[in-house]
């Protein structure tokens, strides 16, 4: 299932966040259309969240 344009915009805005909370990334799976969000904390800990 393709990702919706608004979901891609939301992922871009999430990854484009510049704050003191760590590094932010977002990935779109080309096969499923799922969007994966990551937040890297200071000591390399990763928090993940999936849209859908």
Buried (B, 14 or more C-beta within 10 A) or exposed (E): EEBEEEBBEBBEEBBEEEEEEBBBBBBBEEEEBBBBBBBBEEEEEEEEEEBE
